[in-house]
Amino acid sequence: MLNVGLTGGIAAGKSLAATRLSALGATLVDADAIAREVVEPGTDGLRAVVEAFGPGILTDTGSLDRPALGELVFNSPGQRQRLNAIIHPLVRTRAAELAQGGEGGIVVQDIPLLIETGQGPSFHLVVVIDAPEEERVRRMVEDRGMSEADARARIAAQVSPTERTASADVVLPNTGSRDQLLASVDTLWEERLLPFHHNLLDGRIAPRYGPPLLLATRPQWPDQAALLTKRILLADPRILAVDHIGSTAVPGLPAKDVLDLQATVHSLDDADAVAGVLTSAGFPRCPGIWQDTPKSSHPDPADWAKRLHGNADPGRAVNVHIRVFGSPGWRYSLLFRDWLSANPSAAAAYAAEKRRLAEEYSMDNSTDRYAQAKEDWFSRSADPLMNQWAQNIGWHPPALPH
């Protein structure tokens, strides 16, 4: 089952996108509808709300007076948190029950406060519908009859657009017509959600083709790595830490648009044990036996053994290197990143070597030979220099979090 979180600021167009995804075949779980359901007359949810806010938030018929409750909470962060502490657990429990009805398919959970409640890492993909604030205010005033002050207060009660989009795998701008947004949703469905879903069912990494293509540093790489890091850590407690490594982790360094992450475990047995949950989380295991190229300080190939996973998402290429805490390969990847980040001349030399090799293998239909050719530079040039640098400054790899 592909589990997609859909969110967006108020009046951004999220509901229109949700309706379209449902029409395309997704199982839709609507958090707003559930939030109304869990406070219907006679429910434990309504009793808890009345206990917290008093009988004044009830109508004459005993149902929830939403406007009255809204006046209490939307201008008071403390009261809003109090209400959320009651409603959100009930909504999550009910949403999980409904999502099970979409087992084997694509489930889209429409959650207005997905980012605010920290639920992003629990989804395979987070999709944000985004629109400029002034356009959202206009929609609330003209289409919903709100005052401008109320509209802006509602927007201010949510996270900023910058924080919301930084927590997204996909951002669909809704700055044009209704048909333009629907077309964007259709493209997302056909080109990303369906292939991702099929790759998950087959336990397959999304195919990658083409020669090594180096890009200038992209500002979204750190945010994307941070989101994926949280997703991987959530998969299994035997994954002790996840670090962003490789070229995309070095500011200013040109790189292929592939994120490299290192997942730390206590043993290769643990690496094998987490393979299934990582696959379910969207990161299937690469077949075969994997090890890093031994360096002179640790010549035994067995010391460099690892496991390798990749992303089933066709829209975001990821390598997940699972290495044992304290192993030579684990240390090397962290030191290499930190050495390049601290030494512009070393980063420039590596960039030049990458460009040379990318040109040499520009006619290939994969990056395999390009990746293998870099190993000579790693061993001959990088290894002695970065170990000397580590000794000079007293560099040590990070300790595991407690």
C-alpha positions, 0 to 999 in steps of 0.5 A: 500500500502506498500511503500518501499524505496530502496537505496545504494551507487553508484555501490553497486548493487541497480539497480539489486535489483530494477529490481528483485523486479519489476520482483517479482511484485512490482511497481517500481518508479525509481528516476534516470529515473524521474530525467532525465524526469524532465529536458527533453527539454521544461520542467520547470526543464530544464529551471530552471537548465539553469537559475542556471548554464548557457547555457553551460550545454546544447548540440547543440540540446538543451538537457541537457549536463550531462557530462558538468553539472557533471563536475560543480557539483560533485566536488563542494558541493555548486553547487551540493546543488544548483542543488539538490534544483531544481531537488529533489522537482520535482522528489518527486512530480513525484514519488508520482504521479507514486506511486499512480499507485501501490495503494493496492500493494507493491511500491518500490521507487529506490532513490540513495540519499534517506538517503541524502535527509532525506526521510527515515521516509516517507517509511514503510521500507528502504532497503539498498544494501551495498558493500565494497568501493573497490569493488564499485570502481572496478565496476565503473572502469571496468564496467562503464569506469570511472577513479579511481579518478572519482569513488572515488569522486562519492563515497565521494559525498554520505553519508558514508556507516555507516550513510547509514546502520544506517538509514536502516531497512534492509541491503542486502550485495552485496559481492558475486555473482549476484545470491547471491544478487538475492537470498537475494532479493527473501528471503526479498520479501517472508519473509518480504515484502509480509507478511508486505503488507498483515498485512497492508491490514488487519490492523494486527500486525505481529504475535509473537510466542515463549517463552521469549528469552533474548538477549545480548544488540544489538548495532543496537537497538538505530538506529532502535528505532530512525528510527521508532521514526521519522516514528511515529512522521511523522504520525500525529502532535497530537503525541507530542513526541516519546521516546525509553523506556523499556529494549532495551533502557538501555545500557547493559541490556539483553532483548527480541528483541522487541523495546518499544516506548512511543508516547506522546499525550495530551489526550486519545481522541487524542490517539484514533484519531491517531489510523488510521494514525498509522495503515496506517504508519505500526503500527496497534492498539492492540485490547482490553482495555489496562492499566498499573498496578497501583502503590501505589502512584496512585492506581486508575486504570483509571489513568494508561489507555493507548493505545497499537499499534504494528508493522505490519512488521514481521522483527521488533517487536515493541510495541508502548505505547500511553500515556497521557503527565504527566500521571503516566504510562508516567512518570513511563516508563521514570523514569524506563529507566533513573533509570536503565541506571544510576544505574548498581546495579538496572539494574543487579537486574532487569536482574537477575529477567528477567532471572529467569522468562524467565527460569520459562516460557521457555516452553510457546508459548508466552511472556504473562505470563512472562510479567505479572510476572514482574509486581510484581518486578516493584511494590515491588522492582523498584517503591520505589527505583526509586522514591527515586532516582528521589527525591535524584537527582531532576529527572524530565521527559523531557519537550515536544518539542516546 
